[in-house]
Amino acid sequence: MATEQAIRLLQELLGPRLGLSKADLAAHGKSESYFPDMPPDAVAYPESTAEVQGIARICAAERVPVIGWGAGTSLEGHGLAVQGGVVVDFSRMNRVLDIRAADMDVEVEPGVTREALNEDLRATGLFFPVDPGANASLGGMAMTRASGTTTVRYGSMRDNVMGLEVVLADGRVIQTGSRARKSAAGYDLTALFLGSEGTLGLVTRLTLRLHGIPEATTAGICAFPDMNSAVAAVTETIQMGIPMARIEFADAATAQAFNAYAGTDMAAAPHLMVEFHGSPESAAQDAERFAEIVADHGASPFRWSAREEERRALWSMRHNGYYAILASRPGARAVVTDICVPISQLARAVEETQADIAASGIPGPILGHVGDGNFHAILLIDPERPEDLTEAKALSARMSERALRLGGTSTGEHGVGMGKTAFMRAEHGEGWDVMGELKKALDPLGIMNPGKLVPPTQ
């Protein structure tokens, strides 16, 4: 809880940019998933690293929890103030600081969203490729080590963040990484903070790797008789070295949700949605080769196009998949899973999950990033029925246990937050304790986003 002294000092530092109204607190106490509302005691809106440093020092002196906030799109309760405290909202730190086209990198503040950055980059012929679907803030994407639809070609935040500026729990400001393409100079502190979910510090600047906008893009969709056929087609495509930029999977229930939400005419069957980047010739050739492969695996004709409006419609539909599935059960809330397994185990994982969901009686359409072995079951629950939440959590737990049994992970991209801590011991063993020791070393008072990610020893 924030003390009166802490509130007074923060008001002196920030003036009207310290939010205390019920509306402001409520807006920063909500999750997009199933967690109950947990409003903070105050919301700080810094505009500089110096102000973030001041917030950290005040909160350390008063032992007040500090929780970073980007766009609020996380799904495992990352931004909720479980012990009260101050949410630090980075929406005012939203400047693109330096575009260095010759070096193909850019420096940004954490409140810049991925879409805003790519708007700024248009004239350079470069873009930032990590695409988790939501228009998330880049600081939040770094803190959750986000990935998404383009990871199969361009990698995740882990591969595209070169360096960070971080304010530590005691107010120190450190720089991690550099603009050099490689370094052997000590511990990789950038990697340590990526995925730390604000438990080790607050990111105030990021240096990001950029990529050239492809000369041409083709994208298309096809249906399969079953999941095994779809995965076999993907595996063959990967083994043949065809460079996919995106390859997404939607099951039959998701296809039906798309039809109702977006007015599409997808068959009630598993689908693959694919995109290729390159020259006009190579992008077309890749689409044609892929069409031949999927035909050999029993797919419907692969409908593809190089027209921008058709490609945008396809990926807009995919990015709105979560909302389409929510709309399929009006009034529902969702328990969203995100397990990831080796690609060779993906069909088995999906089929076992589908059988488990069918036996439960809870709707759970599945979609995901088939090229990465990562998929989501959107478990739809009636918020007025506590037994629905209990059953959905049990389903999610069995999915995580299944992923670990098959050599995978309990969370491919959503992170740990509060929702996945129950599986960290099984996944990491004593490594989870080491994470807790790193947390204690950098945050001995336990004020940085408490109640998340690490063992609950503080």
N, C-alpha and C positions, 0 to 999 in steps of 0.2 A: 504494500500500500504506500502511496505517496504521502509523505508528511506535509503538514502545513508549511514548514520551513522550506521544503523542497519546492512546493508550489509557488511560494513567494519569490524564491530565488530564480525560478524558471520564468516567472512573469517579468522580473527585472531584466532578464536576458532577452526574452522574446517579445515582450509586450503583448499586443493582441494576437500574436501568432502562437499563443498557448491556448488551445481549445479546452474549455471546461463545460460547455453547454451539453445538455442531455442528448441533443441531436448529434453533436459531434462525437460524443463518447459512444453512443449507440451504433453509429456508422462504423466505428473502429472496433466494435465488439462482436461483429458477425463473421460467420464463415460461409463459404459457398457450399459446404457439405453439411453433415448431420450434427455437428457439434452445437451445444447450447450457446447462447449469447454470453459473452464475458467482457463487458465494457471496461476500459482502463479508467484510471483516475484523472488522466489528462492526456491531451494530444499535442505534441510539439511539432511545429512546422519550421524546421531550420532552413536557411538559405545559403549556408556556407559550411565548410569543414570546421571553421573556428567555432561556429555555433553548435555543431554536433559535439565538438570537443567540450564546450562549456556544459552542455546537457549531461554528458557522461561524467564529468567531474562533480557536478551537483548531485547526480543520482548516486554516485559512488560514496560521496560524503554522507549522504542521508540513507544509504542502503535501500534505494528505491529500484524496483525492476525496470528495465529498459527493453522495449520490444520494437524492432524495426518494422516498417510498413511500406510496401511498394504500391501495387495496384489492388491488393486485397483479393487476388484470384487463387490463392493457395487452397489446397483441398484437405490438408491434414491438420488444420488448426494452428498453423505456424504463427500467425499474427495475433492470436488471442492472449489476453492478459490474464493468465490463470492465477496469478498472485497479485493482481492489480498492478499499479505502476504507471509508467509513461510510455505511450506509443509514440515513436518518432516517425512521422509521416514525411517521406522524401519527395512529395509531389512538387514542391517549390524548387527543388534542386534538379532541374530538368533541362540543363543546357548541354548541347553538343559543343565541347570545348575546343577540339582541334581535329580536323580531318586531314590525315597525311596520306594523300592518294598514292604518292610515289612509293611509300612503304606499306601500303595497304593495311593501315591501322587507323584507329580513331580513339580519342579520349572523350569520355562522357561522364556526366553526373548520374547518380543511381536512379533518379526519378524519370529519366528518359525512357520512353517505351520503345519497344522494338519497331513498331510501325512508324513512330515519329522519327527514329533514327534513319530508317530506310527512305523516308520522304526527303530528309536532308541530304542523303547520299545520291539521290537520283542523277544529278548532273555529273557525278564523278565516274559513272560506269561501274560502281562498286555497290555491294550490298552486304548486310549482316544476315546470315542464313538461319540462325537458330529460331525455330518456329514452334512454340508449344501450343499454338492454337489461340489462346487468349492473348489480348494485347497487353502482356505483362510488362512491368518495369524491368529494366536491365539489371538493376541492383538486386531485385527479388529473384530474377532468373539466375544470377550468380550464386546467391545464397542457397538456392535449392538445387544447384547444378542441373539446370533445366535442359531438356532435350525436346524431342517432338518429331514432326513429320519429315523433316529434312535430315535427321541424324544419320540415316543410312549412307548419305554421301558426304555431308559437311561436318559431322560430329556434333557433340553437345557443347554446353558452356565450358566444360573441362578442356575442350580442344580449341576454343575460340576466345578465351580470356587470357591475355598476356601478362597483365599486372593489375594490382589493386592499390588504392589508398584506403587504409582502415583506421578507424578510431577505436582503440582498445577500451576495455572496461574502466581503466584508471585515467582515461583521457589522453594517453599517448597516441600519437599519429605515426603510423608506419607505412612504408612503401614496400610492396612485394613485386617480384618479377621485374622485367625490363622490356624494352622494345626490341631487344635482340631476339633473333629467331631460336637461339638455343643458349643455354648457360649451364655451367657445372659449379656455380658458386653457392654451395651450401644447400640447406634444406629448401624444399619447394614450398614456401609459405603461401604462394598463390593457391596451390592445390589444397592446402590445409583449410583455407577459408572458403573455397568453393564447396558448397553443400553443407556448410556449418550452420545454416539457418539462423544466423544472428546470435548464436550462443557464444561466440568468441569475440565479436566486435561488430561495428557498423561500417559498412562500405560507403565511402564518400566519393570515390572516383574509380573508373574502370578504363583500362586500355584493352581494346577489342581487336581481334583479327578480322579483316574484311576479305571479301571474295569478289571476283569479277562477275558482273551480271551476264548470264549466258546469252549468246547471240540468238539462240532459238530455244524454244521449249515446246515439248509435246506432252499431252496428258490424256489419259483414257480410263475406261472402266470395263470390267467384264464380270460375269457371274460363273460360279462353279457348282458342281453337284454336291460337294462336301468340303469340309475344312482340309482333309488330307490332300485332296487334289490341289487346292490353292497353295498350301505350303510346299508341296512337291514342285509346283511351277516356280515359286519364288526361289527355292533352293537351286533349281537348275539354272535359273536366270543369274543368280549370284555366281555359281560355279563357272558359268560361261563368260563371266567378266563383263556383262552388260551393265553400264554405270547408271543405276537408278538414282534419281534425286529424291523421290518419295515413293513409298509403296505401303499402302494402308489397307487394312482389312475391316470389313463390316459383316456381321453375321445376318441371318435372315430377319431376326427381330429388329435389328438396327435399320436394315433396308426398308422395312415397313414403316418404321418411325420417320425415316427420311421422306418417304412418299407422302405421309400425312402432313408433315411439317413444311416441306418445300415443294410439294406438288410434282415430285418426280415419278417415274414409272419403273422403278427397279423391281426385278423379280424377287419373290420371297425366297432368297437363296444367299449363300455367302458370296461376297464380292471382293475384288481387288480394285483399288484406285491407284494409278501409277503415273509418275511424271519423269521425263527425261530431259536433261540439259545438254546443250552442245551447239554445234553449227547447224544450220538448217538441214544439211544432208545427214549428219550423224544422228540428230534427234529423231528424224524421220526413220532412219534405218533401225535405230534402237527400238522404236515403237513397232516396226514391222517384224523384227526378230522376236520381240516379246509376244506379238500376236501369234506367231508360229508355235512358240513354246506352250502358251496357254491352251491353244487348240489341241495339242497333243495330250493335254491333261483334262480334256473334257469340258473346257470352258465355253461359254457363249462367245460369239464374235467380239473381239476386242475393239470397242469403239473409241477412237482416239482423234485428237484435233490439235492443231497448232494455233487455233484462234484464241486470242487472249480472253475474250468474253466467255467462251465455253470453259476454258481452264479455270477462270475465276469462279464461275458458277459451281464447278466440281469441288474446288477446295473450300469455297464458302459453305457448301453443304457439309463437308467433312468437319470443318472447324465448328459448325453449329450442331455437331452430333450430340453433344451433351444436352443442349437445350431441346433438341428434337426428341431425345429419349425422355427427358423430364416431361415434355408436353404430352407424351403418349400415356401418361398417368396423371391427369390434372390434380394439383394439390400435393403431389408426392415430393419427398425429399430424397436425396441420393446418398448412399454409401458407395464411394467410387474406389475401385481397386486398380492396381497398376503393376501387377507382377511381371517379371521378365525372366525368361528361360533361354537356354541355348536353342538356336533355331531348329535343331534336330528334334527337340522335345516339344516344340510349339503345338503341333497338331494334337499330341496326347494331352497337353495341359489344357487346351481349349475344350476338347471333347469331354474330358473328365469334369471340367468346370461346368460345361453346359448340362451334363447329367446331374450334377450336384444341385444346380440352380433349379432345374426342372422338378426335382424331388422336393424342393423346399416350398414351392408355391409362391415365391417372391419373383416378380419379373426382374430379369437381369440381362438386357441386351449387351452384346460384346462388340467392341471395336478396338483397333489398335494398330501398332506399327510393326507389321509382320516382318519387315526386313531386319528388325532388331530383336525379334522374339518377345516383344513387349505388348501386352494387351490390357484393356480395361473392361471390367464388368460393371455396369451401372446398375446397382441394386436399388430398386425403387421401393420406398417404404412409405406407409401412411403415418404421418407424424402424430396422429391421434391414437396409434396402436403401438404401445411400447414393445409388444411381442414381435412386431415387424423388425424393429431395430435390433433386438436380441438375435433374431434369426439371421439378419443381414450381417451382423458382426461375426456370427459363427461361420457363415459362408465365407466371408473375407478371410477369417483366420485359417480356414481349411485351404483356401487358395494360396495363402502365403506359405503354409506348411508344404503344400504340393510343389510350389516353386522351389523351395529349398531342397526338397527331396530330389527334384529333377536337375539340380545343379545351378539354380537361378537365385533370384533375390526377391525379397518381399516388396520392394519398391523400386521400379525401374526409373521413375522420373518425378513422382510427386513428393518424394522426400519422407522424412520420419515424423516431424512435428510431434503431436501427441498420439496420432492414430496408429503408428507402426512401432512404437517403443516395445510393445509386447513381444516382437519377433527379433529384436536386435541381439539378444543373448544367443538365440539359436543360430542366427546368421553369422555372428562375429566371435562368439565365445569370449575369451579374455581380451580380445581386441576391443570389445565394447568398454571394458574397464579402462583400457588405455585411452580411449576417447574421453572418458570421464576425468582421467588424470590430466590430459591436455586442457580440458575445460577449467579445472581447478588452477592450473598454472597461469592461465591467461585471465581468469575471472574468479579469483579466490573468494569473493563475496557472493558469487552466484547470482548476480543481478542481470546478466545478459540473457534475455528470453528464457527465463527459468521454466522448468517443467517440460522441456522439449529435448528430444534427440538423445541425450546422454543418461546414464543410470541415475535414478532419483536418490542421490546420496546427500544432497545439500539442502 
